[in-house]
Amino acid sequence: MKNNNSNKGRKNKTMTTQYPKERKDAIINKMLPPLSMSVPELAKAENIPYGTLYTWKQTYVDKKCKNTKNTSHSPIQWTAEKKLSAIIETSTLSEQECNEYCRTHGLYKAELESWKTHFIHQCSPIN
């Protein structure tokens, strides 16, 4: 009797698409300010699975945080420039993305709001 189980002993392999680094970098840049396109929007526009885009974005954030964690101080010790940069970076993010940003940078959302209020009051004209 012939055994038709030709895949016996083989692992199931899923097909993965390899994207050129230039295209991947360009798409990641679309997820960042100033464009800050959402993952669902990009998935539809670029015909790339949501999971792939979320993985790319998380990998980018992890890499960026890894490179800055050793040199950064607690948010209390951040310079005005770094605080302003955080305000700008989070200004176009959804609430979920902003919360993720805060977690990865060791911030509380209330700190961002406080910094924003401080900068607004300092830049307001005196009447």
Disulfide bonds with the S-S distance in Angstrom:
none
